Amino acid sequence: MQICGRDFTPAEIHWINEKVETCPDLNRVQLSQQFCRHVDWTTPGGGLKEMSCRVALLRLEKSGLIRLPAVQKKVSRQTLVRCSEKGRPQRPIRIDAGKVELCLEPVKRKTAPLFNELIQRYHYLGYSRMCGAQMRFFVRTAEHLVGLLGFSAAAWRVAGRDDFIGWSDAQRKTHLHRVVNNSRFLILPWVKGKNLASQILAHAARNLPEFWQQRYGYEPWLLETFVEKRRFTGTCYKAANWIWVGDTLGRGKWDRQNKWDKPVKSIWLYPLDRRYKERICR
């Protein structure tokens, strides 16, 4: 069975079932970690592919091939994200994007609660944990915090993107980690400025490869993002020279009954390397 780009063999499925039966105190996080180590399922940077593994384990259980440990008590968003004085609305700020210098500040453990709070308060999707390799940034000027950016692992399969790139399934499996998803972009609601959004996107595109190299040991070649069409037109991405390559179908990655109940989104790409097609299609 192939899930998340990996073939699960009968021997591996037997290993999972045996581990659950013989270790009654094992939880799902520990199981995913142990399985990744058992089969050497790692990211290009050497970390365990835990999130992909957890998705795969759920799919295997849904197919009736394994039985996972009982779900532990879920933690609500309200528990993960707490309101503070720093997250309250501020006085209006006007930024002249052409006259100020923007700076990307990586989110650290101490500043993560503020990032999560601002996303939960002011982004229409709210806070949720990002999957796979990821980086989060505060966007600042010398005097003000003006926005937030989140980058995470790329979508596994997207027709519009894959057709535009022209890669095979094998090439996609090999090089997908070189594609990074701009999964969150927020300009704080009290911040205004002409062309500010496109300036932030352009600044992020210039600087993200170096940050990614420092954290994961390799540079991304391509950025992707998905813009919900009933809410936004993608004007700032177009102004920042991103390329529209089509729309999603509105199915979602878990739609097996053809419900078509997800919002249709436009697909935008931004090459970080001029030779990305040549490299990514090897």
BAKOLMI-393549 format. One record per residue (C-alpha): residue number from 1; x, y, z; residue in one letter. Coordinates in Angstrom, 3 decimals, always signed. Example, Ala and Ser with C-alpha at 12.3 -4.5 7.8 and 13.67 -1.06 7.14 Angstrom:
<sites>
SITE num        u        v        w residu
SITE   1  +12.300   -4.500   +7.800      A
SITE   2  +13.670   -1.060   +7.140      S
</sites>
This chain:
<sites>
SITE num        u        v        w residu
SITE   1   +0.000   +0.000   +0.000      M
SITE   2   +1.485   +3.374   -0.991      Q
SITE   3   +0.763   +6.261   +1.372      I
SITE   4   +2.512   +9.630   +1.605      C
SITE   5   +4.889   +8.570   -1.137      G
SITE   6   +5.997   +5.395   +0.631      R
SITE   7   +5.238   +1.720   +0.026      D
SITE   8   +4.174   -0.151   +3.175      F
SITE   9   +5.064   -3.839   +2.978      T
SITE  10   +3.229   -6.706   +4.716      P
SITE  11   +6.258   -7.166   +6.968      A
SITE  12   +6.090   -3.532   +8.087      E
SITE  13   +2.363   -3.731   +8.741      I
SITE  14   +2.996   -6.877  +10.812      H
SITE  15   +5.714   -4.995  +12.737      W
SITE  16   +3.253   -2.181  +13.576      I
SITE  17   +0.552   -4.587  +14.788      N
SITE  18   +3.039   -6.563  +16.858      E
SITE  19   +4.437   -3.394  +18.427      K
SITE  20   +0.936   -2.217  +19.432      V
SITE  21   +0.062   -5.618  +20.915      E
SITE  22   +3.286   -6.082  +22.869      T
SITE  23   +3.590   -2.489  +24.138      C
SITE  24   +0.181   -1.552  +25.610      P
SITE  25   +1.487   +1.762  +27.020      D
SITE  26   +2.751   +2.955  +23.632      L
SITE  27   +0.997   +6.072  +22.336      N
SITE  28   +0.616   +7.136  +18.720      R
SITE  29   +3.443   +9.660  +18.781      V
SITE  30   +5.871   +7.088  +20.171      Q
SITE  31   +4.689   +4.524  +17.625      L
SITE  32   +5.312   +6.889  +14.718      S
SITE  33   +8.769   +7.747  +16.036      Q
SITE  34   +9.744   +4.119  +16.522      Q
SITE  35   +8.458   +3.117  +13.098      F
SITE  36  +10.404   +5.930  +11.394      C
SITE  37  +13.579   +4.746  +13.109      R
SITE  38  +12.806   +1.117  +12.282      H
SITE  39  +12.512   +1.749   +8.530      V
SITE  40  +14.835   +4.791   +8.406      D
SITE  41  +12.032   +7.091   +7.184      W
SITE  42  +13.717  +10.480   +7.425      T
SITE  43  +13.704  +13.925   +5.872      T
SITE  44  +16.555  +15.140   +3.655      P
SITE  45  +17.854  +16.960   +6.732      G
SITE  46  +17.980  +13.735   +8.745      G
SITE  47  +14.908  +14.255  +10.946      G
SITE  48  +12.151  +11.689  +11.395      L
SITE  49   +9.148  +12.059   +9.054      K
SITE  50   +6.779  +11.873  +11.998      E
SITE  51   +3.870  +13.848  +10.578      M
SITE  52   +3.821  +11.852   +7.345      S
SITE  53   +4.053   +8.691   +9.389      C
SITE  54   +1.079   +9.649  +11.566      R
SITE  55   -1.012  +10.380   +8.480      V
SITE  56   +0.004   +7.015   +7.013      A
SITE  57   -0.857   +5.164  +10.233      L
SITE  58   -4.339   +6.696  +10.238      L
SITE  59   -4.827   +5.612   +6.631      R
SITE  60   -3.687   +2.086   +7.442      L
SITE  61   -6.093   +1.899  +10.367      E
SITE  62   -8.944   +3.216   +8.214      K
SITE  63   -8.160   +0.470   +5.685      S
SITE  64   -8.441   -2.151   +8.432      G
SITE  65   -4.803   -3.240   +8.209      L
SITE  66   -3.698   -2.079  +11.658      I
SITE  67   -5.213   -1.064  +14.974      R
SITE  68   -3.694   +2.000  +16.609      L
SITE  69   -3.462   +2.748  +20.337      P
SITE  70   -6.406   +4.622  +21.772      A
SITE  71   -6.471   +8.375  +21.156      V
SITE  72   -5.229  +10.354  +24.113      Q
SITE  73   -7.050  +13.427  +25.339      K
SITE  74   -7.027  +16.029  +22.582      K
SITE  75   -5.616  +19.458  +23.269      V
SITE  76   -7.894  +22.260  +22.097      S
SITE  77   -6.753  +25.333  +20.200      R
SITE  78   -7.735  +27.422  +23.201      Q
SITE  79   -5.219  +25.477  +25.295      T
SITE  80   -2.472  +25.747  +22.683      L
SITE  81   -3.110  +29.425  +21.928      V
SITE  82   -3.595  +31.857  +24.788      R
SITE  83   -4.512  +35.508  +24.527      C
SITE  84   -2.132  +38.162  +25.831      S
SITE  85   -1.803  +41.927  +25.909      E
SITE  86   +0.757  +41.803  +23.088      K
SITE  87   -1.792  +40.194  +20.781      G
SITE  88   -4.477  +42.860  +21.226      R
SITE  89   -5.254  +45.283  +18.357      P
SITE  90   -2.848  +48.196  +18.150      Q
SITE  91   -3.116  +51.765  +16.927      R
SITE  92   -3.209  +52.155  +13.128      P
SITE  93   +0.202  +52.180  +11.426      I
SITE  94   +0.946  +53.316   +7.892      R
SITE  95   +4.028  +51.865   +6.210      I
SITE  96   +5.658  +53.235   +3.068      D
SITE  97   +6.916  +49.949   +1.622      A
SITE  98   +9.319  +51.669   -0.725      G
SITE  99  +11.095  +53.621   +2.018      K
SITE 100  +11.462  +51.129   +4.880      V
SITE 101  +13.735  +48.140   +5.240      E
SITE 102  +11.965  +44.850   +5.963      L
SITE 103  +13.462  +42.154   +8.147      C
SITE 104  +12.538  +38.486   +8.606      L
SITE 105  +12.885  +37.339  +12.206      E
SITE 106  +12.689  +33.549  +12.668      P
SITE 107  +10.230  +32.481  +15.337      V
SITE 108  +11.896  +30.850  +18.328      K
SITE 109  +10.497  +28.880  +21.233      R
SITE 110  +10.056  +31.980  +23.389      K
SITE 111   +8.291  +33.949  +20.650      T
SITE 112   +6.188  +31.066  +19.260      A
SITE 113   +3.198  +31.763  +21.574      P
SITE 114   +2.870  +35.284  +20.179      L
SITE 115   +3.067  +34.053  +16.586      F
SITE 116   +0.404  +31.414  +17.253      N
SITE 117   -1.826  +33.925  +19.029      E
SITE 118   -1.665  +36.481  +16.200      L
SITE 119   -2.436  +33.817  +13.603      I
SITE 120   -5.367  +32.545  +15.661      Q
SITE 121   -6.741  +36.037  +16.240      R
SITE 122   -6.306  +37.605  +12.802      Y
SITE 123   -5.808  +34.967  +10.088      H
SITE 124   -9.013  +33.606   +8.569      Y
SITE 125   -7.721  +30.008   +8.821      L
SITE 126   -6.686  +30.392  +12.446      G
SITE 127   -3.884  +28.506  +14.138      Y
SITE 128   -3.013  +24.928  +13.242      S
SITE 129   +0.193  +22.951  +13.371      R
SITE 130   +2.131  +22.913  +10.126      M
SITE 131   +3.379  +19.667   +8.642      C
SITE 132   +6.870  +18.530   +7.795      G
SITE 133   +9.850  +20.858   +7.388      A
SITE 134   +8.756  +24.338   +8.375      Q
SITE 135   +9.824  +27.839   +9.318      M
SITE 136   +7.878  +30.748  +10.749      R
SITE 137   +8.819  +34.418  +10.635      F
SITE 138   +7.850  +37.764  +12.073      F
SITE 139   +8.100  +40.526   +9.464      V
SITE 140   +9.424  +43.720  +11.016      R
SITE 141  +10.570  +47.186  +10.144      T
SITE 142  +12.998  +49.031  +12.389      A
SITE 143  +10.095  +50.193  +14.569      E
SITE 144   +7.105  +47.907  +14.024      H
SITE 145   +5.927  +44.335  +13.714      L
SITE 146   +3.941  +44.382  +10.486      V
SITE 147   +3.249  +40.775   +9.474      G
SITE 148   +3.796  +37.043   +9.814      L
SITE 149   +4.839  +34.308   +7.394      L
SITE 150   +4.698  +30.537   +7.689      G
SITE 151   +6.405  +28.052   +5.343      F
SITE 152   +5.931  +24.291   +5.476      S
SITE 153   +6.166  +21.081   +3.460      A
SITE 154   +4.643  +21.101   -0.012      A
SITE 155   +1.396  +19.364   -0.925      A
SITE 156   +2.035  +15.784   -2.018      W
SITE 157   +0.068  +15.895   -5.257      R
SITE 158   -1.484  +18.920   -7.015      V
SITE 159   -2.549  +18.559  -10.626      A
SITE 160   -2.022  +22.175  -11.708      G
SITE 161   +1.411  +22.398  -10.118      R
SITE 162   +2.567  +18.977  -11.287      D
SITE 163   +1.429  +19.603  -14.860      D
SITE 164   +3.227  +22.948  -14.928      F
SITE 165   +6.466  +21.438  -13.624      I
SITE 166   +6.165  +18.412  -15.876      G
SITE 167   +7.805  +15.952  -13.504      W
SITE 168   +7.138  +12.234  -13.216      S
SITE 169   +5.907  +10.505  -10.042      D
SITE 170   +9.440   +9.279   -9.378      A
SITE 171  +10.902  +12.765   -9.823      Q
SITE 172   +8.227  +14.236   -7.569      R
SITE 173   +8.970  +11.667   -4.890      K
SITE 174  +12.694  +12.450   -5.109      T
SITE 175  +12.541  +16.242   -5.215      H
SITE 176   +9.313  +17.273   -3.479      L
SITE 177  +11.270  +18.507   -0.469      H
SITE 178  +12.693  +21.210   -2.747      R
SITE 179   +9.193  +22.722   -2.985      V
SITE 180   +8.096  +24.791   +0.020      V
SITE 181   +4.538  +25.870   +0.781      N
SITE 182   +3.754  +29.410   +1.893      N
SITE 183   +1.046  +28.152   +4.237      S
SITE 184   +0.435  +31.363   +6.204      R
SITE 185   +0.719  +35.032   +5.260      F
SITE 186   -0.720  +37.726   +7.479      L
SITE 187   -0.354  +41.488   +7.521      I
SITE 188   -1.636  +42.663  +10.880      L
SITE 189   -5.021  +44.366  +10.442      P
SITE 190   -3.897  +47.709  +11.910      W
SITE 191   -0.974  +47.944   +9.446      V
SITE 192   -1.611  +49.677   +6.117      K
SITE 193   +0.714  +50.405   +3.237      G
SITE 194   +0.599  +50.490   -0.543      K
SITE 195   +2.342  +47.470   -2.122      N
SITE 196   +3.349  +46.233   +1.333      L
SITE 197   +2.132  +42.657   +0.741      A
SITE 198   +4.040  +42.210   -2.519      S
SITE 199   +7.157  +43.769   -0.965      Q
SITE 200   +7.017  +41.295   +1.913      I
SITE 201   +6.622  +38.356   -0.478      L
SITE 202   +9.546  +39.529   -2.595      A
SITE 203  +11.741  +40.013   +0.483      H
SITE 204  +10.823  +36.558   +1.786      A
SITE 205  +11.624  +34.910   -1.555      A
SITE 206  +15.091  +36.478   -1.568      R
SITE 207  +15.944  +35.443   +1.976      N
SITE 208  +14.133  +32.159   +2.621      L
SITE 209  +16.666  +29.898   +0.798      P
SITE 210  +19.480  +30.942   +3.148      E
SITE 211  +17.339  +30.461   +6.266      F
SITE 212  +16.188  +27.047   +4.968      W
SITE 213  +19.772  +26.032   +4.187      Q
SITE 214  +20.861  +26.899   +7.698      Q
SITE 215  +18.091  +24.862   +9.314      R
SITE 216  +17.736  +21.853   +7.006      Y
SITE 217  +20.977  +21.671   +5.043      G
SITE 218  +19.531  +22.240   +1.571      Y
SITE 219  +17.966  +25.082   -0.408      E
SITE 220  +14.403  +25.013   -1.811      P
SITE 221  +13.979  +25.574   -5.541      W
SITE 222  +10.313  +26.486   -5.755      L
SITE 223   +7.606  +28.110   -3.611      L
SITE 224   +3.906  +27.268   -3.804      E
SITE 225   +0.792  +28.682   -2.212      T
SITE 226   -2.983  +28.254   -2.433      F
SITE 227   -5.337  +31.247   -2.430      V
SITE 228   -9.005  +30.697   -1.603      E
SITE 229  -10.836  +32.155   -4.606      K
SITE 230  -14.050  +33.182   -2.887      R
SITE 231  -12.039  +35.363   -0.486      R
SITE 232   -9.026  +36.649   -2.433      F
SITE 233   -7.848  +37.252   -5.994      T
SITE 234   -4.124  +36.707   -5.408      G
SITE 235   -3.254  +40.258   -6.474      T
SITE 236   -0.260  +40.568   -4.137      C
SITE 237   +1.217  +37.273   -5.391      Y
SITE 238   +0.804  +38.417   -8.979      K
SITE 239   +2.457  +41.741   -8.133      A
SITE 240   +5.367  +39.829   -6.572      A
SITE 241   +5.828  +37.856   -9.846      N
SITE 242   +4.328  +34.584   -8.659      W
SITE 243   +2.877  +32.460  -11.466      I
SITE 244   -0.738  +31.304  -11.509      W
SITE 245   -0.823  +27.692  -12.779      V
SITE 246   -4.463  +26.686  -12.289      G
SITE 247   -7.068  +25.961   -9.637      D
SITE 248   -7.707  +23.101   -7.261      T
SITE 249  -10.792  +20.951   -7.754      L
SITE 250  -12.309  +21.494   -4.331      G
SITE 251  -11.961  +17.892   -3.254      R
SITE 252   -9.282  +17.853   -0.580      G
SITE 253   -6.679  +15.150   -0.113      K
SITE 254   -8.970  +12.849   +1.909      W
SITE 255  -12.006  +13.025   -0.392      D
SITE 256  -12.630   +9.415   -1.432      R
SITE 257  -16.415   +9.778   -1.876      Q
SITE 258  -16.261  +12.656   -4.410      N
SITE 259  -17.935  +15.125   -2.060      K
SITE 260  -16.202  +18.149   -3.601      W
SITE 261  -16.853  +20.087   -0.389      D
SITE 262  -13.612  +22.079   -0.097      K
SITE 263  -13.109  +25.693   -1.209      P
SITE 264  -11.605  +26.051   -4.684      V
SITE 265   -8.163  +27.640   -4.495      K
SITE 266   -5.903  +29.189   -7.097      S
SITE 267   -2.413  +27.678   -7.297      I
SITE 268   +0.578  +30.038   -7.400      W
SITE 269   +4.264  +29.185   -7.854      L
SITE 270   +7.446  +31.186   -7.478      Y
SITE 271  +10.787  +29.833   -8.804      P
SITE 272  +13.666  +30.390   -6.382      L
SITE 273  +16.172  +28.921   -8.838      D
SITE 274  +16.252  +29.775  -12.547      R
SITE 275  +17.153  +26.179  -13.377      R
SITE 276  +14.509  +24.660  -11.113      Y
SITE 277  +12.748  +22.753  -13.930      K
SITE 278  +15.976  +21.226  -15.124      E
SITE 279  +16.977  +20.216  -11.602      R
SITE 280  +13.584  +19.125  -10.324      I
SITE 281  +12.875  +16.901  -13.354      C
SITE 282  +16.082  +14.892  -13.069      R
</sites>
